[in-house]
Amino acid sequence: MRYTNWLLVLVTVAAASGTVKGEEFDLKATVGGPNGEDLYIADVNDQGHACGFIDQNGFEQAVFLNGREVIVIETPSEQNENAYLSESSATSSRAVALNEHDQVVYYIKGENGLRQTYIWEDGESTKLPTLGGKETVGKDINLFGCVVGASRNADGVFLAFAYYEGQIHNLGTFHPEHPAFTSEATAVNDRFQVVGRSQSTLPQVVHDEPYRAFFYEDGEMKMLRTEKVAILSATDINNHGDVTGKAYYALTTEAGETVVGDFAYMFAHDADAATRLTPAHEYHRDYGMHINDHGWVIGVGNTDLQLWRPGKPAVKVNSLRPEPAVFNQPASQGMNDRGDIVGALRVSEERVIGVIIGPKEGDQLDEGVVIEDPPNDPFGSTGEDTPEEQNDIDLDSLFDM
């Protein structure tokens, strides 16, 4: 299902909403659903093509936006024959990620709540297998069509997976000796480095949080860890191997009080150095969401959506929005290597539209690191995990205040 001339709609909505704030950024586009639905943009590639979903009274449908059209991704007819999902034709769907080849990762959700992931390309959908269970949830896709996420095994346990060239790979957990432990992959770069989180036997530190961040490469899962700070999750990785996510701190003030909370971080993997993106705020839940090849990070800091750039002050993303709209937090969900940020703007109590904000014309970043060829056997021949005690990346520099 295609809807044309969506850029004409954008101009009308943008003019009604005002102009974007800030000297460095422009409002590239805003777009609503083709029939008045709310529209949320989840990801954008370097061509400016995007994906997300429209929402009409709680019924969601995945969409692809190519700059000319809003294309509703039709639910595959075979889903009605999928015993794991509802047989209702009213199954909802969401697109979550896309690559430079306009391959879109989306999942459909049955009335029973189970989800099944597909890759959409040129109007055709390919269903991803599971790890033996009843659900697969994709989170990201790289240039070469590798999808990562979490899938249930035959025992119903969610485990991190990578799907590549028709095969699904179980990335495991830190502790294969604990078959009930779970893991999930959240991002993959074009070097086939994967990040996410896995359940751990380390002491729980906050919110009954049993997870620690992992970095997976060449068939080996490593823990991002430190003696002083708990690295709870890794949410994105760029083509340099730089990682962002969420970490936990517990600090003692001069008055002897303990201050706890989460902070966003950026770990330059190749340089073995880390940067705290947010300071210590009592009980704040700060985290990094996305990082591009230029080291730009978007995330939440002190309850605000923020953009961090090397050598520059942090920018509150809401300060870039057109008046009187506000970003649906944390709906600023994607960023490409050219510095374009996508998300959703609430322009009224009844209306949400998709938005693309980016550097002004002439100030756009380049396309970042270009990987020409995929590696051979990127997920190893055995897929066996090693004990976490032998398997870590030291991030003690994260604690430097």
N, C-alpha and C positions, 0 to 999 in steps of 0.2 A: 504494500500500500504506500503510494508516494504522494507527497504534497509539495507542489512547486512554489517558486517565488517566495521562499521563506525569508530571504534577505530583505524584501520589501516590507515584510511584517516587522523585521528587526528595526528598520529605520523609524517606523511609526512608533514603536514602543520606546525606543531610545529617546526620541524627541520628546515624548510625553514625560519621560522620567528625568530629564535633565542631562547634564554632561558629567563625565567621570572626573573625580577630583585628582589632584596631584600633577606635578609637572612632568613626571617621567612616564605616565601610563595613559593609554587611550581605552575607551570603550569600543571594543572591536565588534561586538554583536550582542543582541539580546533576542530571544526567540521564545514564543509561547507555543503551546500545543496547537495543532492545525485546526481543531474544532473547539478551541477555548479551554482545553485541558491544561492543568499545571504541567510544566516541563522542567526536568532536572538534568543537568549535564554532569556526567561522571568523569569523563576523560577526554583528552584532546591530543591529536598527533601533530607533527611538525608542519603538516600541510594545512592545519586549521580545521581538519575534519574531526567530528566529535561523536560521542555516543552517550546514552543515558536512558531516560524513560519518561513517558507521559503518565499522568495520574488523573483519572476521572472518577471522583467519588470513591477513592480507594482501590479502583481497578487499574493496575499498572501494565504498560506495554513497553517493551524495549524499542528504542529508536536509534537510527544512525543519521547523522547530519553531515552532508558533504559540501555545504556552502551554497547549494542551490535548492536542495530538497530536504524535507523531513521524511525519512523512510521508516515506516513502522515495520519492525521485524516480525513477520507472521510466526505464530506458534506452530511448530512442525506437527503435521497430522498424526505422526506416529506416536505422539505423546498420549493420545487417547488409548493406545494399546500398551502403554507402560504401566505395569501392575503396581509400580512404586508410587505413581502419582495418581491424583484424582482423575477419573474419566470425564469430569466436567470440561466442557469446551471453554469455560470461563477462567482457565488457568492464567495467572498473571506472570509477567516476565520483567526482568531488568537487565540492561546492558551495563557492564562494569568496567570494561577496558577495551582498547583497540591498539593496533600497531600501525606502522607506516604503509603497510599494504592494505589497509582498511579491513583487516580481519577483526571481527568484533566478538568478544567473549560476552555471552549473556546466559542467564539461567531462567528456567521456568519453574514456577512454584505451584504445586497442587493444593487442593483444599485441605489435604492432610498435613501440609506444611513442609513436605519433602521437596528438595530442589534437584534439578538436573541441568547440567551445563552443556552448552553448545558453542561451536565456533560458526559464525555467520560470515559468508564472503560471497559477494556478487549475487545475492538473493538465495543462496543455498546454505543450509545448515547441516553441520556434522555434530552428532552427539558424542560426547566424551564417555568412555567407560567408567566404571567405579572400581574400587579396590576390593570388590567382592560383596559390598553392601548395597544399600538402597539410595545413596545420595552422593552427589559430587557437586561441589561449589567452587567454581573458578574465580580467581581474584585478579590475575594479571596475564599478559601475553607479551612475548618479546618479538623482535624483528623477524625471527625465523619460525614463528608460529608455535613456540613452546608455551603452554599454558600451565600455570601453577595454582594451587589452592588447597582444599581439604576434601577428602573423600572418606566415606565409611567403608570399613572392611566387613568381612562376613560376621563379625561379632558386634557390629554397630559402632565401632570406635572410629572417631574422626582421626585421619592421619594426613600429613602433608604429602602432596603428590606433585609430579610433573608429567605432563602429557606432551609427547613429541613424536612426530612421524608415525602416528597411529598406535603408539604404545604408551601405557600409563605406568609410571614408576613410583613405587612407594619409597618416600624419602625417610621414613622411619621416625624415631624419637631419640632422645639422649639415652634412653634406658630400654632397650629391647627386652630386657629381662622382666619388665613390667608391662604385660600385654594390654592393660587397661589404660595406660598413659596415652594422652592425645597430643597432636601437633597440627599446625597449619602453616602453609606457605602463603606469604602475602605479596611477594614481588619477585620478578626475575629480570635480569638485564640481558643484553645481547651477547654477553660472554657466558651465559648460562649459569651465572652465580645466582643463588636463590637465598632469600631471607624470609624469616617468619618467627614463630615461637613454638616451643615444645615444653611439655610438662617436665618438671625436674624434681629431684629429691632434695634440692637445697631448701633451706628454711623459707617458709612463706613470710612475706614481709608486709604486705598491705592487701586489703580487700580479700583476704584468703587467696592471694595470687600465687598459684603454684608454677607459673611459667617463667621461662627465660628465653631471651632472643637467640636465634641460631643463624649461622652463615653456612651455606652448603655449596660445595664445589668439588668436582672430580670424585663424586661418590662418597664424600665425607661430610658429615654434619658437625660443625664446631659451635661451641657456645661462646657468645659474646659476654664476657664476664669480667669482674673486678672484685678485689677483696673488700672494697669500700662501698660500692654502689651496685644495686641490683638492676641489671639491664632486662627489663620486663618484656620488651617486644621490639622487633625490627619491622618497620612498615614499608620501607622502600629502599631501593638500591639503584645507583646510576651506573653508567658504563665504565666509570673509573673504579668501581667497587666501593664508593662512598655510601654509607648507610645512615638512615635516620629512623627515629622511633621514640620509645618512651623508656625512661629509667626512673628509679625510685631513690629518694634520699631520706635520711634521718639525721638532722643536724642539731647540735646543742648551742643555744644562743649564749651571749655573755651573761644573761640573767639566769642561766642554768636551765632554761626551758627547752624541751625537745620540739623541733619543728619538722614535720613530715610532709611529703607530697611527691608528685611526679614532675619530671622535667623533660623537655625535648632535647635531643642531642643530635650531633652530626659527627660520625666517625669516618675519618679518611683512612680507609682500609689499607691502601697501598703505602701510605706514609706512616702508618701506625700511630696516628695522632687523633685526638678527639676534641670536640668543641661543645660546651654547654650552650644551648641556644636560649634557654630561659633561666633566670636566677631562681633562688629558693623562695617560694611563696608557700605559706602555710596552707596545707590541704589542697592546693591547686592541682588540677589534673592536666598538666601540660604534656604535649607530645608532638613530634614531627609526623607529617602525613606523607609528603612527597618531596623528592629531591631530583633535580635535573643535572645534566652533565656539567653545568657551570657552577654547581654547588649551591644553587638557590633552593631553599627549603620553605614549604608552606606547612603550617600546623597551628596548634592552639597554644597560646602563651598568655597566662593570667586571664583566662576565660575569653580572650579575643582571638579571632583568626589573624595570623601574622605571616609576613613574608620576611625571611632572613636571607641576606645576600652578603657574600664575602666583602669585608671592608666597608660596609655601609650600615647605617642604623636600621633596626627592624621597622617594618611598615605594617600598620594595622590594615588588613585587607578591607575592612568595612569603610575605612577612610577613602578608598578608591571608588566606592559605589556611586552610582548616580542617585541624587536626591529624588524622592524621599525613600527610595527602596533600601532594604537591608539584606545582607547575606543571611541565608538560612544556615545557621551553624549546626554541624560542621560541613555545610554543603559545598564549600570550596574544596572540591575533591580531586582535582587533577591539574597538572601543569606540564607543558611540553618543554623541549630544550630551547625554544625561542623565547621563553619567558611568559607565554600566554597562560593565564590562570582561568579555570572554568569552575562553575558552580551554579547555584540557584539564588535568585533574588526574589524576596517577598515584596511585591509592589503594593499589595493591599492585603487585608485579612482574607480575601477570597481568591487571591491570584499569586501564583509563583511562576517565574519565567527563568529560562536558562540564560547564562551570561558568559561572555568571553572578554576578559580584560588583559591587555598586554602592553609591552613597551611601545612608545610612540614610533611612528614611521621613521626609519633610519637608525633607530636605537635597538632594533630587535637583535637578539643574540643569534649566533650561528646554530647550525643543526646539531652541534655537539660531536661526540665521538662516533665515528662510523666503523662498524665491524663488518668486514667484507664477507667472511666465511664462518660458518659454525664450527665448533670443535668436534673432533671425533669422539664418540662415546661419552657425551657430557655427563652422564649419570652413573658411570662406573659399571663394572661387570657384575658386582655382587650386591651392591646396595646395602651392605652390612654397616651397622653403626659401631662406633668405638666408644668406650667408656668416657664420660665427660671429664673425669679427672685427667685424662691424657689429651684432652680435646678442647682447648680454649684459646681465645684471643684476648689478651690482657688490655683492659680499658681503664686502668687506674687513673689515667690523666683526666678522665671525665670528672673526677672529684675535685680537681683543682678549682678553687673559687676565684 
